[in-house]
Amino acid sequence: MRGRDIALAIGGAATAIWIEGARPAQAHAILSESTPREAQIVSGPDLAVGLRFNCRIDARRSRLLLISPDMHGTVLPLLDADAADELRATLTALRHGAYRLHWQVLSVDGHITRGDVSFRVGR
């Protein structure tokens, strides 16, 4: 009888592992591409911004902040995106210097992720 109990326990654990593995993975949102690219030099003064992630995001609960060369932060109004995995915005009147786009997104799995894309406006 004891051997049967052990076999049932092992079978139950194996079934639980198999069921857990069969569910689709819920990954955090990871930046997969951006315009501008990291460390890119752009001409400005206006620039279209696009950030694409590896999964769907909740754009209404996501934020995009531009940090200027003088370290002043501006929350950017988001444009309607073409896809559920992207954020879009337009930058205007950029001066020469180093900028940073700080993004914060809420992925559909309920997790918040953050990151930065640095770029430079050159001559």
FIKOLZA-1660 file (N, C-alpha, C; in steps of 0.1 Angstrom, whole numbers, plus 5000, padded with zeros to 4 digits):
% residues 123
   i   px   py   pz ch aa at
   1 5008 4988 5000  A  M  N
   1 5000 5000 5000  A  M CA
   1 5009 5012 5000  A  M  C
   2 5020 5012 5007  A  R  N
   2 5028 5024 5008  A  R CA
   2 5035 5027 4994  A  R  C
   3 5039 5017 4987  A  G  N
   3 5044 5019 4973  A  G CA
   3 5034 5025 4964  A  G  C
   4 5021 5022 4966  A  R  N
   4 5011 5028 4957  A  R CA
   4 5009 5042 4960  A  R  C
   5 5010 5046 4973  A  D  N
   5 5009 5060 4977  A  D CA
   5 5020 5069 4971  A  D  C
   6 5032 5063 4971  A  I  N
   6 5044 5070 4966  A  I CA
   6 5042 5072 4951  A  I  C
   7 5037 5061 4944  A  A  N
   7 5035 5062 4929  A  A CA
   7 5025 5072 4926  A  A  C
   8 5014 5073 4934  A  L  N
   8 5003 5083 4932  A  L CA
   8 5009 5097 4934  A  L  C
   9 5017 5099 4944  A  A  N
   9 5023 5112 4947  A  A CA
   9 5032 5116 4935  A  A  C
  10 5040 5107 4931  A  I  N
  10 5049 5111 4919  A  I CA
  10 5041 5114 4907  A  I  C
  11 5031 5106 4904  A  G  N
  11 5022 5108 4893  A  G CA
  11 5015 5121 4893  A  G  C
  12 5010 5125 4905  A  G  N
  12 5004 5138 4907  A  G CA
  12 5013 5149 4905  A  G  C
  13 5025 5148 4910  A  A  N
  13 5035 5159 4908  A  A CA
  13 5039 5160 4894  A  A  C
  14 5041 5149 4887  A  A  N
  14 5044 5149 4873  A  A CA
  14 5033 5156 4864  A  A  C
  15 5020 5152 4868  A  T  N
  15 5009 5158 4861  A  T CA
  15 5008 5173 4863  A  T  C
  16 5011 5178 4875  A  A  N
  16 5011 5192 4878  A  A CA
  16 5022 5200 4870  A  A  C
  17 5033 5193 4870  A  I  N
  17 5044 5200 4862  A  I CA
  17 5041 5200 4847  A  I  C
  18 5035 5190 4842  A  W  N
  18 5031 5189 4828  A  W CA
  18 5020 5200 4825  A  W  C
  19 5010 5201 4834  A  I  N
  19 5000 5211 4831  A  I CA
  19 5006 5225 4832  A  I  C
  20 5014 5228 4842  A  E  N
  20 5021 5241 4843  A  E CA
  20 5029 5244 4830  A  E  C
  21 5036 5234 4825  A  G  N
  21 5044 5236 4813  A  G CA
  21 5036 5238 4801  A  G  C
  22 5023 5233 4801  A  A  N
  22 5015 5234 4789  A  A CA
  22 5008 5247 4787  A  A  C
  23 5008 5255 4798  A  R  N
  23 5002 5268 4797  A  R CA
  23 5011 5278 4790  A  R  C
  24 5006 5287 4782  A  P  N
  24 5015 5297 4776  A  P CA
  24 5023 5305 4786  A  P  C
  25 5035 5308 4783  A  A  N
  25 5044 5315 4791  A  A CA
  25 5039 5330 4792  A  A  C
  26 5039 5336 4803  A  Q  N
  26 5035 5350 4805  A  Q CA
  26 5048 5358 4808  A  Q  C
  27 5053 5364 4798  A  A  N
  27 5066 5371 4799  A  A CA
  27 5064 5385 4802  A  A  C
  28 5073 5391 4809  A  H  N
  28 5073 5406 4811  A  H CA
  28 5076 5412 4797  A  H  C
  29 5071 5425 4796  A  A  N
  29 5074 5432 4783  A  A CA
  29 5088 5436 4783  A  A  C
  30 5095 5432 4772  A  I  N
  30 5109 5435 4769  A  I CA
  30 5109 5443 4756  A  I  C
  31 5117 5454 4756  A  L  N
  31 5118 5462 4744  A  L CA
  31 5125 5454 4734  A  L  C
  32 5119 5453 4722  A  S  N
  32 5125 5445 4711  A  S CA
  32 5131 5454 4700  A  S  C
  33 5125 5466 4698  A  E  N
  33 5131 5475 4689  A  E CA
  33 5127 5489 4692  A  E  C
  34 5135 5499 4688  A  S  N
  34 5131 5513 4691  A  S CA
  34 5136 5522 4679  A  S  C
  35 5128 5533 4678  A  T  N
  35 5132 5544 4669  A  T CA
  35 5131 5556 4678  A  T  C
  36 5142 5563 4681  A  P  N
  36 5155 5560 4677  A  P CA
  36 5161 5548 4684  A  P  C
  37 5172 5542 4678  A  R  N
  37 5179 5531 4684  A  R CA
  37 5188 5536 4695  A  R  C
  38 5192 5527 4704  A  E  N
  38 5201 5530 4714  A  E CA
  38 5214 5536 4708  A  E  C
  39 5218 5548 4714  A  A  N
  39 5231 5555 4710  A  A CA
  39 5230 5560 4696  A  A  C
  40 5219 5561 4689  A  Q  N
  40 5218 5566 4676  A  Q CA
  40 5219 5582 4676  A  Q  C
  41 5226 5587 4666  A  I  N
  41 5226 5601 4664  A  I CA
  41 5216 5605 4654  A  I  C
  42 5207 5614 4657  A  V  N
  42 5196 5618 4649  A  V CA
  42 5198 5633 4645  A  V  C
  43 5191 5638 4635  A  S  N
  43 5193 5651 4630  A  S CA
  43 5184 5661 4637  A  S  C
  44 5171 5657 4640  A  G  N
  44 5162 5666 4647  A  G CA
  44 5158 5677 4637  A  G  C
  45 5151 5687 4641  A  P  N
  45 5146 5690 4654  A  P CA
  45 5134 5682 4658  A  P  C
  46 5127 5675 4648  A  D  N
  46 5115 5667 4650  A  D CA
  46 5119 5653 4648  A  D  C
  47 5112 5644 4656  A  L  N
  47 5116 5630 4656  A  L CA
  47 5103 5622 4659  A  L  C
  48 5100 5612 4651  A  A  N
  48 5090 5602 4655  A  A CA
  48 5096 5591 4663  A  A  C
  49 5089 5588 4674  A  V  N
  49 5094 5578 4684  A  V CA
  49 5085 5566 4683  A  V  C
  50 5091 5554 4683  A  G  N
  50 5084 5542 4683  A  G CA
  50 5091 5531 4691  A  G  C
  51 5084 5525 4700  A  L  N
  51 5090 5515 4709  A  L CA
  51 5081 5502 4707  A  L  C
  52 5087 5491 4703  A  R  N
  52 5080 5479 4701  A  R CA
  52 5085 5469 4712  A  R  C
  53 5075 5461 4718  A  F  N
  53 5078 5452 4728  A  F CA
  53 5076 5438 4724  A  F  C
  54 5080 5428 4731  A  N  N
  54 5079 5414 4728  A  N CA
  54 5065 5408 4731  A  N  C
  55 5056 5416 4736  A  C  N
  55 5042 5412 4739  A  C CA
  55 5033 5424 4740  A  C  C
  56 5020 5421 4741  A  R  N
  56 5010 5432 4741  A  R CA
  56 5012 5440 4754  A  R  C
  57 5010 5453 4753  A  I  N
  57 5011 5461 4765  A  I CA
  57 4998 5469 4767  A  I  C
  58 4996 5474 4779  A  D  N
  58 4984 5483 4781  A  D CA
  58 4989 5497 4780  A  D  C
  59 4987 5503 4768  A  A  N
  59 4992 5516 4765  A  A CA
  59 4986 5527 4774  A  A  C
  60 4974 5525 4778  A  R  N
  60 4967 5535 4787  A  R CA
  60 4974 5536 4800  A  R  C
  61 4981 5526 4804  A  R  N
  61 4987 5526 4817  A  R CA
  61 5003 5526 4816  A  R  C
  62 5007 5529 4804  A  S  N
  62 5021 5530 4801  A  S CA
  62 5026 5545 4800  A  S  C
  63 5038 5548 4802  A  R  N
  63 5043 5561 4802  A  R CA
  63 5056 5562 4794  A  R  C
  64 5058 5574 4788  A  L  N
  64 5071 5577 4781  A  L CA
  64 5075 5591 4785  A  L  C
  65 5087 5592 4790  A  L  N
  65 5093 5604 4795  A  L CA
  65 5105 5608 4787  A  L  C
  66 5106 5620 4783  A  L  N
  66 5118 5625 4776  A  L CA
  66 5127 5633 4786  A  L  C
  67 5139 5629 4787  A  I  N
  67 5149 5636 4796  A  I CA
  67 5158 5643 4787  A  I  C
  68 5158 5656 4788  A  S  N
  68 5166 5665 4779  A  S CA
  68 5181 5666 4784  A  S  C
  69 5189 5673 4776  A  P  N
  69 5203 5675 4780  A  P CA
  69 5205 5682 4793  A  P  C
  70 5195 5691 4796  A  D  N
  70 5196 5698 4809  A  D CA
  70 5189 5690 4821  A  D  C
  71 5186 5677 4818  A  M  N
  71 5181 5668 4828  A  M CA
  71 5166 5671 4832  A  M  C
  72 5159 5679 4823  A  H  N
  72 5145 5682 4825  A  H CA
  72 5137 5671 4819  A  H  C
  73 5127 5666 4827  A  G  N
  73 5119 5655 4822  A  G CA
  73 5105 5660 4817  A  G  C
  74 5101 5655 4806  A  T  N
  74 5088 5658 4801  A  T CA
  74 5080 5646 4797  A  T  C
  75 5068 5644 4803  A  V  N
  75 5060 5633 4800  A  V CA
  75 5054 5635 4785  A  V  C
  76 5056 5625 4777  A  L  N
  76 5052 5627 4763  A  L CA
  76 5038 5621 4761  A  L  C
  77 5030 5629 4754  A  P  N
  77 5016 5624 4750  A  P CA
  77 5018 5612 4740  A  P  C
  78 5011 5601 4743  A  L  N
  78 5013 5590 4734  A  L CA
  78 5003 5591 4723  A  L  C
  79 5007 5587 4711  A  L  N
  79 4998 5586 4699  A  L CA
  79 4992 5573 4699  A  L  C
  80 4981 5572 4691  A  D  N
  80 4975 5559 4689  A  D CA
  80 4985 5550 4681  A  D  C
  81 4986 5538 4686  A  A  N
  81 4996 5529 4680  A  A CA
  81 4989 5520 4670  A  A  C
  82 4997 5515 4660  A  D  N
  82 4992 5506 4650  A  D CA
  82 4990 5492 4655  A  D  C
  83 4998 5488 4666  A  A  N
  83 4997 5475 4671  A  A CA
  83 4997 5475 4687  A  A  C
  84 4992 5464 4693  A  A  N
  84 4991 5464 4707  A  A CA
  84 5004 5462 4715  A  A  C
  85 5015 5461 4707  A  D  N
  85 5028 5459 4714  A  D CA
  85 5037 5471 4712  A  D  C
  86 5031 5483 4710  A  E  N
  86 5040 5494 4707  A  E CA
  86 5035 5507 4714  A  E  C
  87 5045 5516 4716  A  L  N
  87 5042 5530 4720  A  L CA
  87 5047 5539 4710  A  L  C
  88 5040 5550 4707  A  R  N
  88 5044 5560 4697  A  R CA
  88 5042 5574 4703  A  R  C
  89 5051 5583 4699  A  A  N
  89 5051 5597 4703  A  A CA
  89 5058 5605 4692  A  A  C
  90 5057 5618 4693  A  T  N
  90 5064 5627 4684  A  T CA
  90 5072 5637 4692  A  T  C
  91 5084 5639 4689  A  L  N
  91 5093 5649 4696  A  L CA
  91 5094 5661 4686  A  L  C
  92 5094 5672 4692  A  T  N
  92 5095 5685 4684  A  T CA
  92 5105 5694 4691  A  T  C
  93 5111 5703 4683  A  A  N
  93 5120 5713 4687  A  A CA
  93 5132 5708 4696  A  A  C
  94 5137 5697 4692  A  L  N
  94 5149 5691 4699  A  L CA
  94 5161 5700 4696  A  L  C
  95 5169 5702 4706  A  R  N
  95 5182 5709 4705  A  R CA
  95 5193 5699 4704  A  R  C
  96 5205 5704 4701  A  H  N
  96 5216 5695 4700  A  H CA
  96 5219 5690 4714  A  H  C
  97 5223 5677 4715  A  G  N
  97 5227 5672 4729  A  G CA
  97 5222 5658 4731  A  G  C
  98 5225 5653 4743  A  A  N
  98 5221 5639 4746  A  A CA
  98 5208 5638 4753  A  A  C
  99 5199 5629 4748  A  Y  N
  99 5186 5627 4754  A  Y CA
  99 5184 5613 4758  A  Y  C
 100 5174 5611 4767  A  R  N
 100 5171 5598 4771  A  R CA
 100 5155 5596 4771  A  R  C
 101 5151 5586 4765  A  L  N
 101 5137 5582 4766  A  L CA
 101 5135 5572 4777  A  L  C
 102 5128 5575 4787  A  H  N
 102 5125 5566 4798  A  H CA
 102 5111 5560 4796  A  H  C
 103 5110 5547 4794  A  W  N
 103 5097 5541 4792  A  W CA
 103 5093 5532 4804  A  W  C
 104 5080 5531 4807  A  Q  N
 104 5075 5523 4817  A  Q CA
 104 5062 5517 4811  A  Q  C
 105 5061 5504 4810  A  V  N
 105 5049 5498 4804  A  V CA
 105 5043 5487 4813  A  V  C
 106 5030 5485 4812  A  L  N
 106 5023 5475 4819  A  L CA
 106 5020 5464 4809  A  L  C
 107 5026 5452 4810  A  S  N
 107 5023 5442 4801  A  S CA
 107 5010 5435 4805  A  S  C
 108 5005 5427 4796  A  V  N
 108 4992 5421 4798  A  V CA
 108 4993 5410 4809  A  V  C
 109 5004 5406 4813  A  D  N
 109 5006 5397 4824  A  D CA
 109 5005 5404 4838  A  D  C
 110 5003 5417 4837  A  G  N
 110 5002 5425 4849  A  G CA
 110 5015 5430 4856  A  G  C
 111 5026 5428 4849  A  H  N
 111 5039 5433 4854  A  H CA
 111 5043 5446 4848  A  H  C
 112 5049 5455 4855  A  I  N
 112 5055 5467 4850  A  I CA
 112 5069 5465 4847  A  I  C
 113 5074 5470 4836  A  T  N
 113 5088 5470 4833  A  T CA
 113 5092 5484 4828  A  T  C
 114 5105 5487 4830  A  R  N
 114 5110 5500 4827  A  R CA
 114 5123 5499 4820  A  R  C
 115 5127 5509 4813  A  G  N
 115 5140 5510 4806  A  G CA
 115 5142 5523 4800  A  G  C
 116 5153 5524 4794  A  D  N
 116 5158 5537 4788  A  D CA
 116 5163 5535 4774  A  D  C
 117 5162 5544 4765  A  V  N
 117 5168 5545 4752  A  V CA
 117 5175 5558 4751  A  V  C
 118 5188 5558 4751  A  S  N
 118 5196 5570 4750  A  S CA
 118 5199 5573 4735  A  S  C
 119 5198 5586 4731  A  F  N
 119 5202 5590 4718  A  F CA
 119 5207 5604 4718  A  F  C
 120 5212 5608 4707  A  R  N
 120 5218 5622 4706  A  R CA
 120 5213 5629 4694  A  R  C
 121 5211 5642 4696  A  V  N
 121 5207 5651 4684  A  V CA
 121 5220 5657 4680  A  V  C
 122 5225 5654 4668  A  G  N
 122 5237 5660 4663  A  G CA
 122 5235 5671 4653  A  G  C
 123 5246 5676 4648  A  R  N
 123 5246 5687 4638  A  R CA
 123 5245 5682 4624  A  R  C
% end
